[in-house]
Amino acid sequence: MALDLEVATVGARGVAYLLDLALFLLVALILGLLQLALLGGEWFQSGLGVSIALLLAFAWQFGYPIGFETLWGGRTLGKAAVGLRVVTVEGAPVGVRHATIRAVTAPVELLLTTGLIASLSSFLSRRAQRLGDMAAGTLVVRERRIVPEPTAATFHPPAGAEPYVAQVDVSRIDASTYGLVRATLNRRPELRAGEYEQLSAEVATAIAPLVSPQPPPGTHQIAFLQAIAAAVQQRSAARQPASWRSAPPDQGPPPPPLAPQPASDPRPGFQAPG
């Protein structure tokens, strides 16, 4: 799946379907009472009642889901109430073709088998898809998620690195390269010390040829990466204040100071210990 989407559970989809069904029954009841009041007890035998009932059934099974899912971003009223929507497997909005395939398969999956086929296929599917979703290439996903507001990360120069950050040329660090540096720094709490040292060493070795001048001999790779991130943020703050946003920086220990250290490796500071 191209996007990290939270698929809806069978229970949530069932609640949305029941809400849509309750809405349909309410509309049918209101129309039936109006017809009964206007035409008396003979309205059903006149054929008008049969025609209206068939029209309502067709509208409920096909017109309602196709129209709403196509025009309202993959939602019906029931799905909107539960916080669900239908999207393609790539995460794009659904079109008429997708909604039609889902609607055509629904009578067999939901009505004739009282939802048994839809429930089984959803449980067995990795993406919780019923057969109509598989045929249409769609997913039912959650669109309401309680998450904190995104916060811009600020990378500060390591201790003693202020002069280097002020003079280093980072013009060859593009957005994707900066994203690699940022992601490496933010992964610090997720990895064990040895794994993170190895990862940061590899990234620092790849980044070093793109900057000038090089850091002082013996500079630790984590301090080097944080210095580069701080330099990029300082250069871009004026012209693109929102270009370099990321997840909040890690809360781990501060990086080693950017200062000369004894080193025996030809590329001091860029090889993971051990």
N, C-alpha and C positions, 0 to 999 in steps of 0.2 A: 504494500500500500504506500503510495507516494507521500501521504501526509500522516502525521501521528494523530489519528482520530480515535475518540472514545466511542466504541460501538455501544448501542443501546441494548439493554438486557431484554430477555423475553417478557419478563414481568412488566417493564416500562412500556413495551410495545403493546402488550395486552391491555393495559390501562388506557392507552391512547385510542386503541380500537374500540373499547367499550364506551369511551366518551363520545366518539364519533357516532357509534350506534345509538346511544341515548339521545343525541341531538337529532338523528334521523327519525327516531320513534316519536320524539316530541313534535317535530314538524308534521309528521304524518297524522298524529293525533289532532293537532290543531286544524289541519285541513279537513280531516274527517268530520270534526264537530261543525265546522263552517258549512260543509256540504249538507250535513244532516239538518242544520238549522235552515238552510236556504231551500233545499229540495225535499225535505221530509224523508219518510222512511222508504221512498221508492227510488232514491238516488242510485243505490247499488244495482238494482234490477234494470235501471235505464241504460246501463252500459257506460255511463259517465264515470261512475265510481270505479269500474274495472279499468277503464282507460287511465284514470288518474293514478290508481294504484300501480299499474304497470309502468307508467311514466316515472313515478317516484322511485320504484325499485331500480329502474335503469339509471336514474340520476344518482341514486345512492351508490350503486355498485361501480359505475363508470364515470359519470360526469363529475361527481363530487371529488373523488381522489385525483383524477387526471387534471381537472381544472385547478384545484388548490395547489397540488404539488408542483405544477408547471408555473403557475403565476405567483405563488407565494413562497418561493425558495425552498421547495421540498417539504412544506408543512401543510397539514390539515389542521382544523381547529383542535382536534384531540391531541395531535402531536405537539402543537404549539403550547397547549396547556401543560403538557408533561415536560416540555423542553427538548423535543426531538425534532429532527429533520432528516429528509432523505437526500443523499448526495451520491455521486458516482464513486466508483472505487478509487478514482484519482483525486477525489475531494472537490470536484466541480459541481455546479448546480445541475439538477436533472432537467431534462427536456420532455417534450410530448412523448417521444418514443419510449423513454425510460418509464414514465408514469403509466403509459398505456399497457406495457408489458406487465407491470406490477398489478394493474387493475384487472387485466384479463385472467391472470393466474389466481387471483384472490378467491373467487368462488369455490374453486376446488380445494385450496389450501385452508381457507378459513371457514367457509359455510358448510360444504358437503361433508367435511370431516371434523367439524366443530373445532378447528384449529389444531388438530393432531399433527397433520403433515407439516404445517408451518412451525410448530413447536419442536418437532423432532429434527427438522432440517436446521433450525436455528441452533439447537443444542450441539448438533454434530458439526456445524460449520465453524471454522476458525474465526470467521468474521461475523458470526451470528446472523447469517443470511438465510432467509427462507428461499424456496425454489424460485419465486418470482424475482427476488433480488439477484440471484445467481444468473437468471436468464437476462435480466436487464442490465447487469453490471452495476448494481447500486448497493448502498449500505444505509442503514438507519443509525444515526449517530446522535450523541448528546451535544447540545449547543450551549447549555448552561453549565458553567464550571466555576466553582468558587476558588479563585486564585488571587494572589496578591497582585497589585498593580506593578507592571514592569518598572524596574529601577535602573537608571544608568550607572554603570560601574565606573569608578574613578580609580585609575592606577597611579599611585604616587611613586616618585623616584625612590629607590632604596637609599639607605643611609650612606652618605658620601658620594652619591651618584649625581647630584644636582649639576655639577659642571659638565659631566659627560652628557647628560640628557639635554643640556642647553646647546651643545655644539654638534651632536651627532646628526648626520644627514639621513633622514628616513624617507626621502622622496621616492625611493624605489619600493617602499612597502605599500602595496595596494590593499584594497579592502579585503580580499580573500586571504592574503598573507597575514594581515592584522587579525582577521578572524581566527586563524590558526594559533597565533600567539595568545590571543584572548582566551580561546577555548582551552589551551594548555594550562594557562594560569588558573582558570576556574575549575579545572579538574583536580586540583591539588587535594581537596578533602576526600575525593572518591577513591584514590589509589593508595596502595601501600607505598612506603617511602622509597623502596628500591625501584618499583615500577615507575613512580613519578620522576625519580632522578633520571632513569633511562629515557623516558619520554621527553623530558625537558632538554636533555642533552642532544637528542636527535633533532628536535625543533630548533634549538639554538645553533646547531651546526649548519642547518639549512638556511637560517636567517642571516647568519654572520656575513656572508658575501654581499648581501644587499645593503649593508649599512657602512658608513664611513664617518669617522675613524673607528677602528676596532676597539673593544673595551680593553682596559688595562690587563696585562698578563695575569692569569690566575683568577680572573673574575668568575664567580660561580654562575652556572648557566641560568639558574632561576632569577638571580639578580639581573643578569643581562636581559632576559626576556621582559622582566618588569620595567626595566629602564627603557626599552624600546617601546613598550606599550604606553608608558608615560609620555615619551617624546612624541609619539603619533597623536595622542590626545591633545597635547599642547599645541601642535602645529595645526590641527584640524578644528580646534575649538572655535576659532573666529569665523572660518568660512563655512563649516558644516557642523553646527553644534549638536545635531542629532545623528550623525552618520556612524558613530562608533559606539552605539549603545550595546549593552550586553547584560547578562545576568549579574546579580550582585556579586562582588568579589568574595573569595573564600575567606573564612574566618580562621584559617590556620595560622601557624607562626609566621612572622615576617621573613622575607627572603634574606639570605646572607648579604652583608654589605658589599657594595661594589668597590672593592679595594684589592690591590695586589695580594696574592696568596702564593705560597710555595707550590710549584707545579712541576711535574716531570713529563707530562704529556705534551706533544708538539702543538696541540690545540688547547692550551690551558683553559680550564673552566668549562669545557664542552664535553667532557667524558664523565659518565656516571661513575661514582665510586663503586668499588667492588666488582 
